[in-house]
Amino acid sequence: MVFTFKLSYELIDRDVDIDVLIERLGEAGCTDALVGVGHPGRITLDFTRQAHDVLAARASAQADVRRVLPDAKLKEVDVNYFN
């Protein structure tokens, strides 16, 4: 199944170079996400991820993000799914 969901994080380091951050997220496996940085100190990733269930999709996405942003605080999760 394919799941769509949004993960929003509060960044600890507010002076991070966003272009470098987006590049690192892609290298960590987040190529299936659109990245939004419209709010200072926040980053939102809109994922479209294939997995056997929504929990696996969300867990793998969070693990990918955590490799790049280990200190970021998860602030919001919005989950939808479709086949």
PyMOL Python script that loads the backbone (N, CA, C, O; Angstrom):
from pymol import cmd

cmd.read_pdbstr("""\
ATOM      1  N   MET A   1       0.828  -1.180   0.000  1.00  0.00           N
ATOM      2  CA  MET A   1       0.000   0.000   0.000  1.00  0.00           C
ATOM      3  C   MET A   1       0.880   1.253   0.000  1.00  0.00           C
ATOM      4  O   MET A   1       2.050   1.225   0.381  1.00  0.00           O
ATOM      5  N   VAL A   2       0.277   2.327  -0.434  1.00  0.00           N
ATOM      6  CA  VAL A   2       0.956   3.620  -0.432  1.00  0.00           C
ATOM      7  C   VAL A   2       0.283   4.502   0.606  1.00  0.00           C
ATOM      8  O   VAL A   2      -0.943   4.604   0.649  1.00  0.00           O
ATOM      9  N   PHE A   3       1.081   5.128   1.429  1.00  0.00           N
ATOM     10  CA  PHE A   3       0.570   5.977   2.505  1.00  0.00           C
ATOM     11  C   PHE A   3       1.091   7.396   2.331  1.00  0.00           C
ATOM     12  O   PHE A   3       2.246   7.608   1.963  1.00  0.00           O
ATOM     13  N   THR A   4       0.238   8.345   2.596  1.00  0.00           N
ATOM     14  CA  THR A   4       0.669   9.746   2.595  1.00  0.00           C
ATOM     15  C   THR A   4       0.528  10.269   4.012  1.00  0.00           C
ATOM     16  O   THR A   4      -0.453   9.997   4.704  1.00  0.00           O
ATOM     17  N   PHE A   5       1.521  11.016   4.420  1.00  0.00           N
ATOM     18  CA  PHE A   5       1.501  11.569   5.773  1.00  0.00           C
ATOM     19  C   PHE A   5       2.470  12.731   5.854  1.00  0.00           C
ATOM     20  O   PHE A   5       3.385  12.877   5.044  1.00  0.00           O
ATOM     21  N   LYS A   6       2.233  13.546   6.858  1.00  0.00           N
ATOM     22  CA  LYS A   6       3.059  14.732   7.070  1.00  0.00           C
ATOM     23  C   LYS A   6       3.703  14.635   8.441  1.00  0.00           C
ATOM     24  O   LYS A   6       3.044  14.322   9.432  1.00  0.00           O
ATOM     25  N   LEU A   7       4.993  14.907   8.485  1.00  0.00           N
ATOM     26  CA  LEU A   7       5.743  14.987   9.741  1.00  0.00           C
ATOM     27  C   LEU A   7       6.291  16.405   9.868  1.00  0.00           C
ATOM     28  O   LEU A   7       6.994  16.886   8.979  1.00  0.00           O
ATOM     29  N   SER A   8       5.971  17.064  10.962  1.00  0.00           N
ATOM     30  CA  SER A   8       6.467  18.421  11.199  1.00  0.00           C
ATOM     31  C   SER A   8       7.384  18.410  12.412  1.00  0.00           C
ATOM     32  O   SER A   8       7.061  17.837  13.453  1.00  0.00           O
ATOM     33  N   TYR A   9       8.523  19.050  12.256  1.00  0.00           N
ATOM     34  CA  TYR A   9       9.550  19.069  13.299  1.00  0.00           C
ATOM     35  C   TYR A   9       9.925  20.495  13.674  1.00  0.00           C
ATOM     36  O   TYR A   9       9.888  21.407  12.849  1.00  0.00           O
ATOM     37  N   GLU A  10      10.284  20.661  14.929  1.00  0.00           N
ATOM     38  CA  GLU A  10      10.897  21.899  15.402  1.00  0.00           C
ATOM     39  C   GLU A  10      12.404  21.680  15.377  1.00  0.00           C
ATOM     40  O   GLU A  10      12.910  20.715  15.949  1.00  0.00           O
ATOM     41  N   LEU A  11      13.106  22.574  14.717  1.00  0.00           N
ATOM     42  CA  LEU A  11      14.554  22.454  14.601  1.00  0.00           C
ATOM     43  C   LEU A  11      15.237  23.062  15.821  1.00  0.00           C
ATOM     44  O   LEU A  11      14.861  24.143  16.273  1.00  0.00           O
ATOM     45  N   ILE A  12      16.221  22.379  16.342  1.00  0.00           N
ATOM     46  CA  ILE A  12      17.005  22.899  17.459  1.00  0.00           C
ATOM     47  C   ILE A  12      17.967  23.966  16.950  1.00  0.00           C
ATOM     48  O   ILE A  12      18.094  25.036  17.545  1.00  0.00           O
ATOM     49  N   ASP A  13      18.647  23.664  15.838  1.00  0.00           N
ATOM     50  CA  ASP A  13      19.588  24.603  15.227  1.00  0.00           C
ATOM     51  C   ASP A  13      18.843  25.431  14.194  1.00  0.00           C
ATOM     52  O   ASP A  13      18.602  24.964  13.080  1.00  0.00           O
ATOM     53  N   ARG A  14      18.478  26.650  14.550  1.00  0.00           N
ATOM     54  CA  ARG A  14      17.696  27.511  13.657  1.00  0.00           C
ATOM     55  C   ARG A  14      18.554  28.165  12.582  1.00  0.00           C
ATOM     56  O   ARG A  14      18.015  28.781  11.662  1.00  0.00           O
ATOM     57  N   ASP A  15      19.860  28.048  12.675  1.00  0.00           N
ATOM     58  CA  ASP A  15      20.767  28.654  11.689  1.00  0.00           C
ATOM     59  C   ASP A  15      21.237  27.650  10.644  1.00  0.00           C
ATOM     60  O   ASP A  15      22.217  27.904   9.944  1.00  0.00           O
ATOM     61  N   VAL A  16      20.561  26.529  10.530  1.00  0.00           N
ATOM     62  CA  VAL A  16      20.954  25.480   9.591  1.00  0.00           C
ATOM     63  C   VAL A  16      20.755  25.965   8.153  1.00  0.00           C
ATOM     64  O   VAL A  16      19.805  26.690   7.857  1.00  0.00           O
ATOM     65  N   ASP A  17      21.651  25.560   7.279  1.00  0.00           N
ATOM     66  CA  ASP A  17      21.543  25.867   5.856  1.00  0.00           C
ATOM     67  C   ASP A  17      20.481  24.932   5.272  1.00  0.00           C
ATOM     68  O   ASP A  17      20.700  23.724   5.190  1.00  0.00           O
ATOM     69  N   ILE A  18      19.348  25.477   4.872  1.00  0.00           N
ATOM     70  CA  ILE A  18      18.219  24.678   4.417  1.00  0.00           C
ATOM     71  C   ILE A  18      18.569  23.863   3.176  1.00  0.00           C
ATOM     72  O   ILE A  18      18.151  22.710   3.065  1.00  0.00           O
ATOM     73  N   ASP A  19      19.314  24.427   2.258  1.00  0.00           N
ATOM     74  CA  ASP A  19      19.690  23.680   1.049  1.00  0.00           C
ATOM     75  C   ASP A  19      20.526  22.455   1.401  1.00  0.00           C
ATOM     76  O   ASP A  19      20.330  21.384   0.825  1.00  0.00           O
ATOM     77  N   VAL A  20      21.442  22.603   2.328  1.00  0.00           N
ATOM     78  CA  VAL A  20      22.262  21.473   2.775  1.00  0.00           C
ATOM     79  C   VAL A  20      21.386  20.453   3.493  1.00  0.00           C
ATOM     80  O   VAL A  20      21.548  19.248   3.301  1.00  0.00           O
ATOM     81  N   LEU A  21      20.460  20.931   4.317  1.00  0.00           N
ATOM     82  CA  LEU A  21      19.561  20.042   5.051  1.00  0.00           C
ATOM     83  C   LEU A  21      18.711  19.212   4.084  1.00  0.00           C
ATOM     84  O   LEU A  21      18.560  18.006   4.279  1.00  0.00           O
ATOM     85  N   ILE A  22      18.163  19.835   3.061  1.00  0.00           N
ATOM     86  CA  ILE A  22      17.342  19.120   2.083  1.00  0.00           C
ATOM     87  C   ILE A  22      18.182  18.073   1.350  1.00  0.00           C
ATOM     88  O   ILE A  22      17.712  16.961   1.108  1.00  0.00           O
ATOM     89  N   GLU A  23      19.391  18.414   1.005  1.00  0.00           N
ATOM     90  CA  GLU A  23      20.299  17.463   0.352  1.00  0.00           C
ATOM     91  C   GLU A  23      20.567  16.262   1.257  1.00  0.00           C
ATOM     92  O   GLU A  23      20.527  15.117   0.806  1.00  0.00           O
ATOM     93  N   ARG A  24      20.835  16.523   2.515  1.00  0.00           N
ATOM     94  CA  ARG A  24      21.107  15.443   3.479  1.00  0.00           C
ATOM     95  C   ARG A  24      19.885  14.565   3.694  1.00  0.00           C
ATOM     96  O   ARG A  24      20.019  13.348   3.827  1.00  0.00           O
ATOM     97  N   LEU A  25      18.687  15.161   3.731  1.00  0.00           N
ATOM     98  CA  LEU A  25      17.463  14.373   3.872  1.00  0.00           C
ATOM     99  C   LEU A  25      17.286  13.437   2.678  1.00  0.00           C
ATOM    100  O   LEU A  25      16.898  12.282   2.849  1.00  0.00           O
ATOM    101  N   GLY A  26      17.566  13.923   1.485  1.00  0.00           N
ATOM    102  CA  GLY A  26      17.488  13.074   0.302  1.00  0.00           C
ATOM    103  C   GLY A  26      18.464  11.918   0.371  1.00  0.00           C
ATOM    104  O   GLY A  26      18.117  10.787   0.028  1.00  0.00           O
ATOM    105  N   GLU A  27      19.673  12.190   0.809  1.00  0.00           N
ATOM    106  CA  GLU A  27      20.688  11.149   0.948  1.00  0.00           C
ATOM    107  C   GLU A  27      20.301  10.115   1.998  1.00  0.00           C
ATOM    108  O   GLU A  27      20.720   8.960   1.915  1.00  0.00           O
ATOM    109  N   ALA A  28      19.496  10.525   2.997  1.00  0.00           N
ATOM    110  CA  ALA A  28      19.074   9.633   4.078  1.00  0.00           C
ATOM    111  C   ALA A  28      17.840   8.816   3.707  1.00  0.00           C
ATOM    112  O   ALA A  28      17.391   7.990   4.502  1.00  0.00           O
ATOM    113  N   GLY A  29      17.281   9.032   2.506  1.00  0.00           N
ATOM    114  CA  GLY A  29      16.148   8.222   2.085  1.00  0.00           C
ATOM    115  C   GLY A  29      14.830   8.951   1.979  1.00  0.00           C
ATOM    116  O   GLY A  29      13.800   8.327   1.726  1.00  0.00           O
ATOM    117  N   CYS A  30      14.837  10.256   2.166  1.00  0.00           N
ATOM    118  CA  CYS A  30      13.601  11.040   2.131  1.00  0.00           C
ATOM    119  C   CYS A  30      13.291  11.583   0.741  1.00  0.00           C
ATOM    120  O   CYS A  30      12.722  12.666   0.610  1.00  0.00           O
ATOM    121  N   THR A  31      13.661  10.837  -0.292  1.00  0.00           N
ATOM    122  CA  THR A  31      13.393  11.291  -1.658  1.00  0.00           C
ATOM    123  C   THR A  31      11.917  11.200  -2.013  1.00  0.00           C
ATOM    124  O   THR A  31      11.500  11.711  -3.052  1.00  0.00           O
ATOM    125  N   ASP A  32      11.125  10.560  -1.171  1.00  0.00           N
ATOM    126  CA  ASP A  32       9.686  10.447  -1.388  1.00  0.00           C
ATOM    127  C   ASP A  32       8.907  11.496  -0.597  1.00  0.00           C
ATOM    128  O   ASP A  32       7.721  11.315  -0.321  1.00  0.00           O
ATOM    129  N   ALA A  33       9.571  12.589  -0.234  1.00  0.00           N
ATOM    130  CA  ALA A  33       8.932  13.643   0.558  1.00  0.00           C
ATOM    131  C   ALA A  33       9.127  15.009  -0.091  1.00  0.00           C
ATOM    132  O   ALA A  33      10.170  15.303  -0.674  1.00  0.00           O
ATOM    133  N   LEU A  34       8.102  15.822   0.029  1.00  0.00           N
ATOM    134  CA  LEU A  34       8.222  17.243  -0.305  1.00  0.00           C
ATOM    135  C   LEU A  34       8.565  17.954   0.990  1.00  0.00           C
ATOM    136  O   LEU A  34       7.938  17.711   2.021  1.00  0.00           O
ATOM    137  N   VAL A  35       9.554  18.829   0.943  1.00  0.00           N
ATOM    138  CA  VAL A  35      10.031  19.505   2.150  1.00  0.00           C
ATOM    139  C   VAL A  35       9.529  20.935   2.163  1.00  0.00           C
ATOM    140  O   VAL A  35       9.684  21.671   1.189  1.00  0.00           O
ATOM    141  N   GLY A  36       8.926  21.322   3.282  1.00  0.00           N
ATOM    142  CA  GLY A  36       8.460  22.692   3.471  1.00  0.00           C
ATOM    143  C   GLY A  36       9.201  23.348   4.619  1.00  0.00           C
ATOM    144  O   GLY A  36       9.381  22.754   5.682  1.00  0.00           O
ATOM    145  N   VAL A  37       9.634  24.600   4.388  1.00  0.00           N
ATOM    146  CA  VAL A  37      10.387  25.331   5.407  1.00  0.00           C
ATOM    147  C   VAL A  37       9.824  26.743   5.576  1.00  0.00           C
ATOM    148  O   VAL A  37      10.577  27.686   5.820  1.00  0.00           O
ATOM    149  N   GLY A  38       8.525  26.887   5.449  1.00  0.00           N
ATOM    150  CA  GLY A  38       7.904  28.213   5.474  1.00  0.00           C
ATOM    151  C   GLY A  38       7.905  28.893   6.824  1.00  0.00           C
ATOM    152  O   GLY A  38       7.817  30.120   6.888  1.00  0.00           O
ATOM    153  N   HIS A  39       8.000  28.141   7.900  1.00  0.00           N
ATOM    154  CA  HIS A  39       7.999  28.724   9.241  1.00  0.00           C
ATOM    155  C   HIS A  39       9.407  28.661   9.824  1.00  0.00           C
ATOM    156  O   HIS A  39      10.016  27.591   9.832  1.00  0.00           O
ATOM    157  N   PRO A  40       9.930  29.768  10.307  1.00  0.00           N
ATOM    158  CA  PRO A  40      11.274  29.757  10.898  1.00  0.00           C
ATOM    159  C   PRO A  40      11.369  28.736  12.039  1.00  0.00           C
ATOM    160  O   PRO A  40      10.502  28.668  12.910  1.00  0.00           O
ATOM    161  N   GLY A  41      12.429  27.959  12.008  1.00  0.00           N
ATOM    162  CA  GLY A  41      12.657  26.978  13.064  1.00  0.00           C
ATOM    163  C   GLY A  41      11.837  25.715  12.927  1.00  0.00           C
ATOM    164  O   GLY A  41      11.846  24.880  13.831  1.00  0.00           O
ATOM    165  N   ARG A  42      11.126  25.549  11.816  1.00  0.00           N
ATOM    166  CA  ARG A  42      10.295  24.356  11.589  1.00  0.00           C
ATOM    167  C   ARG A  42      10.601  23.773  10.218  1.00  0.00           C
ATOM    168  O   ARG A  42      11.025  24.478   9.303  1.00  0.00           O
ATOM    169  N   ILE A  43      10.380  22.485  10.098  1.00  0.00           N
ATOM    170  CA  ILE A  43      10.470  21.805   8.811  1.00  0.00           C
ATOM    171  C   ILE A  43       9.342  20.788   8.752  1.00  0.00           C
ATOM    172  O   ILE A  43       9.071  20.090   9.729  1.00  0.00           O
ATOM    173  N   THR A  44       8.691  20.711   7.607  1.00  0.00           N
ATOM    174  CA  THR A  44       7.601  19.764   7.401  1.00  0.00           C
ATOM    175  C   THR A  44       7.920  18.926   6.180  1.00  0.00           C
ATOM    176  O   THR A  44       8.333  19.445   5.143  1.00  0.00           O
ATOM    177  N   LEU A  45       7.726  17.638   6.311  1.00  0.00           N
ATOM    178  CA  LEU A  45       7.954  16.710   5.203  1.00  0.00           C
ATOM    179  C   LEU A  45       6.647  16.010   4.885  1.00  0.00           C
ATOM    180  O   LEU A  45       6.065  15.351   5.747  1.00  0.00           O
ATOM    181  N   ASP A  46       6.179  16.150   3.643  1.00  0.00           N
ATOM    182  CA  ASP A  46       4.984  15.479   3.158  1.00  0.00           C
ATOM    183  C   ASP A  46       5.422  14.234   2.396  1.00  0.00           C
ATOM    184  O   ASP A  46       5.914  14.319   1.271  1.00  0.00           O
ATOM    185  N   PHE A  47       5.238  13.082   3.024  1.00  0.00           N
ATOM    186  CA  PHE A  47       5.704  11.817   2.463  1.00  0.00           C
ATOM    187  C   PHE A  47       4.615  11.114   1.663  1.00  0.00           C
ATOM    188  O   PHE A  47       3.427  11.234   1.966  1.00  0.00           O
ATOM    189  N   THR A  48       5.035  10.383   0.645  1.00  0.00           N
ATOM    190  CA  THR A  48       4.235   9.384  -0.051  1.00  0.00           C
ATOM    191  C   THR A  48       5.108   8.139  -0.055  1.00  0.00           C
ATOM    192  O   THR A  48       6.019   8.005  -0.871  1.00  0.00           O
ATOM    193  N   ARG A  49       4.813   7.225   0.876  1.00  0.00           N
ATOM    194  CA  ARG A  49       5.729   6.096   1.107  1.00  0.00           C
ATOM    195  C   ARG A  49       4.982   4.777   1.014  1.00  0.00           C
ATOM    196  O   ARG A  49       3.867   4.636   1.516  1.00  0.00           O
ATOM    197  N   GLN A  50       5.617   3.819   0.363  1.00  0.00           N
ATOM    198  CA  GLN A  50       5.048   2.481   0.234  1.00  0.00           C
ATOM    199  C   GLN A  50       5.542   1.624   1.392  1.00  0.00           C
ATOM    200  O   GLN A  50       6.724   1.639   1.735  1.00  0.00           O
ATOM    201  N   ALA A  51       4.608   0.871   1.993  1.00  0.00           N
ATOM    202  CA  ALA A  51       4.942  -0.037   3.093  1.00  0.00           C
ATOM    203  C   ALA A  51       3.777  -1.008   3.276  1.00  0.00           C
ATOM    204  O   ALA A  51       2.725  -0.845   2.659  1.00  0.00           O
ATOM    205  N   HIS A  52       3.968  -2.009   4.118  1.00  0.00           N
ATOM    206  CA  HIS A  52       2.888  -2.975   4.330  1.00  0.00           C
ATOM    207  C   HIS A  52       1.799  -2.447   5.250  1.00  0.00           C
ATOM    208  O   HIS A  52       0.670  -2.936   5.213  1.00  0.00           O
ATOM    209  N   ASP A  53       2.123  -1.446   6.081  1.00  0.00           N
ATOM    210  CA  ASP A  53       1.094  -0.779   6.880  1.00  0.00           C
ATOM    211  C   ASP A  53       1.561   0.632   7.216  1.00  0.00           C
ATOM    212  O   ASP A  53       2.727   0.982   7.028  1.00  0.00           O
ATOM    213  N   VAL A  54       0.623   1.433   7.719  1.00  0.00           N
ATOM    214  CA  VAL A  54       0.916   2.844   7.968  1.00  0.00           C
ATOM    215  C   VAL A  54       1.970   3.020   9.067  1.00  0.00           C
ATOM    216  O   VAL A  54       2.778   3.947   9.009  1.00  0.00           O
ATOM    217  N   LEU A  55       1.964   2.148  10.047  1.00  0.00           N
ATOM    218  CA  LEU A  55       2.960   2.273  11.121  1.00  0.00           C
ATOM    219  C   LEU A  55       4.370   2.037  10.600  1.00  0.00           C
ATOM    220  O   LEU A  55       5.308   2.720  11.010  1.00  0.00           O
ATOM    221  N   ALA A  56       4.522   1.079   9.705  1.00  0.00           N
ATOM    222  CA  ALA A  56       5.844   0.818   9.114  1.00  0.00           C
ATOM    223  C   ALA A  56       6.287   1.995   8.251  1.00  0.00           C
ATOM    224  O   ALA A  56       7.458   2.376   8.276  1.00  0.00           O
ATOM    225  N   ALA A  57       5.364   2.571   7.490  1.00  0.00           N
ATOM    226  CA  ALA A  57       5.701   3.728   6.651  1.00  0.00           C
ATOM    227  C   ALA A  57       6.163   4.896   7.509  1.00  0.00           C
ATOM    228  O   ALA A  57       7.189   5.517   7.232  1.00  0.00           O
ATOM    229  N   ARG A  58       5.402   5.185   8.545  1.00  0.00           N
ATOM    230  CA  ARG A  58       5.743   6.306   9.421  1.00  0.00           C
ATOM    231  C   ARG A  58       7.056   6.049  10.166  1.00  0.00           C
ATOM    232  O   ARG A  58       7.890   6.947  10.273  1.00  0.00           O
ATOM    233  N   ALA A  59       7.241   4.846  10.673  1.00  0.00           N
ATOM    234  CA  ALA A  59       8.462   4.531  11.423  1.00  0.00           C
ATOM    235  C   ALA A  59       9.694   4.647  10.541  1.00  0.00           C
ATOM    236  O   ALA A  59      10.720   5.167  10.981  1.00  0.00           O
ATOM    237  N   SER A  60       9.611   4.171   9.300  1.00  0.00           N
ATOM    238  CA  SER A  60      10.780   4.255   8.432  1.00  0.00           C
ATOM    239  C   SER A  60      11.090   5.704   8.061  1.00  0.00           C
ATOM    240  O   SER A  60      12.256   6.089   7.974  1.00  0.00           O
ATOM    241  N   ALA A  61      10.052   6.503   7.845  1.00  0.00           N
ATOM    242  CA  ALA A  61      10.266   7.920   7.540  1.00  0.00           C
ATOM    243  C   ALA A  61      10.889   8.641   8.730  1.00  0.00           C
ATOM    244  O   ALA A  61      11.829   9.418   8.566  1.00  0.00           O
ATOM    245  N   GLN A  62      10.371   8.389   9.917  1.00  0.00           N
ATOM    246  CA  GLN A  62      10.923   9.031  11.104  1.00  0.00           C
ATOM    247  C   GLN A  62      12.383   8.623  11.318  1.00  0.00           C
ATOM    248  O   GLN A  62      13.201   9.449  11.721  1.00  0.00           O
ATOM    249  N   ALA A  63      12.708   7.379  11.058  1.00  0.00           N
ATOM    250  CA  ALA A  63      14.091   6.928  11.206  1.00  0.00           C
ATOM    251  C   ALA A  63      14.996   7.634  10.198  1.00  0.00           C
ATOM    252  O   ALA A  63      16.123   8.006  10.525  1.00  0.00           O
ATOM    253  N   ASP A  64      14.500   7.817   8.970  1.00  0.00           N
ATOM    254  CA  ASP A  64      15.283   8.530   7.957  1.00  0.00           C
ATOM    255  C   ASP A  64      15.554   9.966   8.397  1.00  0.00           C
ATOM    256  O   ASP A  64      16.678  10.454   8.281  1.00  0.00           O
ATOM    257  N   VAL A  65      14.526  10.636   8.900  1.00  0.00           N
ATOM    258  CA  VAL A  65      14.675  12.026   9.352  1.00  0.00           C
ATOM    259  C   VAL A  65      15.603  12.092  10.555  1.00  0.00           C
ATOM    260  O   VAL A  65      16.442  12.989  10.641  1.00  0.00           O
ATOM    261  N   ARG A  66      15.464  11.161  11.475  1.00  0.00           N
ATOM    262  CA  ARG A  66      16.276  11.166  12.695  1.00  0.00           C
ATOM    263  C   ARG A  66      17.765  11.046  12.395  1.00  0.00           C
ATOM    264  O   ARG A  66      18.587  11.588  13.134  1.00  0.00           O
ATOM    265  N   ARG A  67      18.126  10.341  11.318  1.00  0.00           N
ATOM    266  CA  ARG A  67      19.548  10.224  10.951  1.00  0.00           C
ATOM    267  C   ARG A  67      20.139  11.582  10.605  1.00  0.00           C
ATOM    268  O   ARG A  67      21.328  11.815  10.823  1.00  0.00           O
ATOM    269  N   VAL A  68      19.325  12.475  10.071  1.00  0.00           N
ATOM    270  CA  VAL A  68      19.793  13.800   9.671  1.00  0.00           C
ATOM    271  C   VAL A  68      19.571  14.824  10.779  1.00  0.00           C
ATOM    272  O   VAL A  68      20.401  15.710  10.986  1.00  0.00           O
ATOM    273  N   LEU A  69      18.453  14.703  11.490  1.00  0.00           N
ATOM    274  CA  LEU A  69      18.061  15.677  12.522  1.00  0.00           C
ATOM    275  C   LEU A  69      17.813  14.963  13.853  1.00  0.00           C
ATOM    276  O   LEU A  69      16.672  14.897  14.309  1.00  0.00           O
ATOM    277  N   PRO A  70      18.851  14.437  14.473  1.00  0.00           N
ATOM    278  CA  PRO A  70      18.646  13.638  15.689  1.00  0.00           C
ATOM    279  C   PRO A  70      18.051  14.421  16.856  1.00  0.00           C
ATOM    280  O   PRO A  70      17.426  13.822  17.731  1.00  0.00           O
ATOM    281  N   ASP A  71      18.223  15.723  16.893  1.00  0.00           N
ATOM    282  CA  ASP A  71      17.731  16.514  18.020  1.00  0.00           C
ATOM    283  C   ASP A  71      16.424  17.247  17.724  1.00  0.00           C
ATOM    284  O   ASP A  71      15.889  17.921  18.603  1.00  0.00           O
ATOM    285  N   ALA A  72      15.904  17.128  16.509  1.00  0.00           N
ATOM    286  CA  ALA A  72      14.659  17.814  16.164  1.00  0.00           C
ATOM    287  C   ALA A  72      13.493  17.187  16.934  1.00  0.00           C
ATOM    288  O   ALA A  72      13.462  15.979  17.171  1.00  0.00           O
ATOM    289  N   LYS A  73      12.541  18.034  17.314  1.00  0.00           N
ATOM    290  CA  LYS A  73      11.367  17.568  18.049  1.00  0.00           C
ATOM    291  C   LYS A  73      10.198  17.382  17.090  1.00  0.00           C
ATOM    292  O   LYS A  73       9.816  18.310  16.376  1.00  0.00           O
ATOM    293  N   LEU A  74       9.633  16.176  17.078  1.00  0.00           N
ATOM    294  CA  LEU A  74       8.453  15.917  16.271  1.00  0.00           C
ATOM    295  C   LEU A  74       7.276  16.656  16.891  1.00  0.00           C
ATOM    296  O   LEU A  74       6.930  16.418  18.049  1.00  0.00           O
ATOM    297  N   LYS A  75       6.664  17.547  16.131  1.00  0.00           N
ATOM    298  CA  LYS A  75       5.588  18.389  16.654  1.00  0.00           C
ATOM    299  C   LYS A  75       4.206  17.988  16.146  1.00  0.00           C
ATOM    300  O   LYS A  75       3.208  18.209  16.832  1.00  0.00           O
ATOM    301  N   GLU A  76       4.138  17.398  14.946  1.00  0.00           N
ATOM    302  CA  GLU A  76       2.834  17.078  14.373  1.00  0.00           C
ATOM    303  C   GLU A  76       2.970  15.905  13.417  1.00  0.00           C
ATOM    304  O   GLU A  76       3.953  15.789  12.685  1.00  0.00           O
ATOM    305  N   VAL A  77       1.959  15.033  13.440  1.00  0.00           N
ATOM    306  CA  VAL A  77       1.856  13.929  12.490  1.00  0.00           C
ATOM    307  C   VAL A  77       0.450  13.953  11.936  1.00  0.00           C
ATOM    308  O   VAL A  77      -0.524  14.005  12.687  1.00  0.00           O
ATOM    309  N   ASP A  78       0.347  13.915  10.614  1.00  0.00           N
ATOM    310  CA  ASP A  78      -0.954  13.877   9.947  1.00  0.00           C
ATOM    311  C   ASP A  78      -0.886  12.730   8.941  1.00  0.00           C
ATOM    312  O   ASP A  78      -0.095  12.780   7.999  1.00  0.00           O
ATOM    313  N   VAL A  79      -1.713  11.692   9.133  1.00  0.00           N
ATOM    314  CA  VAL A  79      -1.630  10.481   8.339  1.00  0.00           C
ATOM    315  C   VAL A  79      -2.911  10.269   7.544  1.00  0.00           C
ATOM    316  O   VAL A  79      -4.012  10.382   8.082  1.00  0.00           O
ATOM    317  N   ASN A  80      -2.758   9.960   6.256  1.00  0.00           N
ATOM    318  CA  ASN A  80      -3.824   9.498   5.370  1.00  0.00           C
ATOM    319  C   ASN A  80      -3.267   8.293   4.639  1.00  0.00           C
ATOM    320  O   ASN A  80      -2.055   8.076   4.646  1.00  0.00           O
ATOM    321  N   TYR A  81      -4.117   7.511   4.014  1.00  0.00           N
ATOM    322  CA  TYR A  81      -3.588   6.414   3.204  1.00  0.00           C
ATOM    323  C   TYR A  81      -4.492   6.122   2.034  1.00  0.00           C
ATOM    324  O   TYR A  81      -5.676   6.456   2.033  1.00  0.00           O
ATOM    325  N   PHE A  82      -3.907   5.489   1.036  1.00  0.00           N
ATOM    326  CA  PHE A  82      -4.664   5.045  -0.126  1.00  0.00           C
ATOM    327  C   PHE A  82      -3.909   3.899  -0.798  1.00  0.00           C
ATOM    328  O   PHE A  82      -2.721   3.691  -0.551  1.00  0.00           O
ATOM    329  N   ASN A  83      -4.610   3.171  -1.638  1.00  0.00           N
ATOM    330  CA  ASN A  83      -3.982   2.050  -2.385  1.00  0.00           C
ATOM    331  C   ASN A  83      -3.399   2.575  -3.660  1.00  0.00           C
ATOM    332  O   ASN A  83      -2.826   1.812  -4.437  1.00  0.00           O
TER     333      ASN A  83
END
""", "prot")
cmd.dss("prot")
cmd.show_as("cartoon", "prot")
cmd.util.cbc("prot")
cmd.orient("prot")
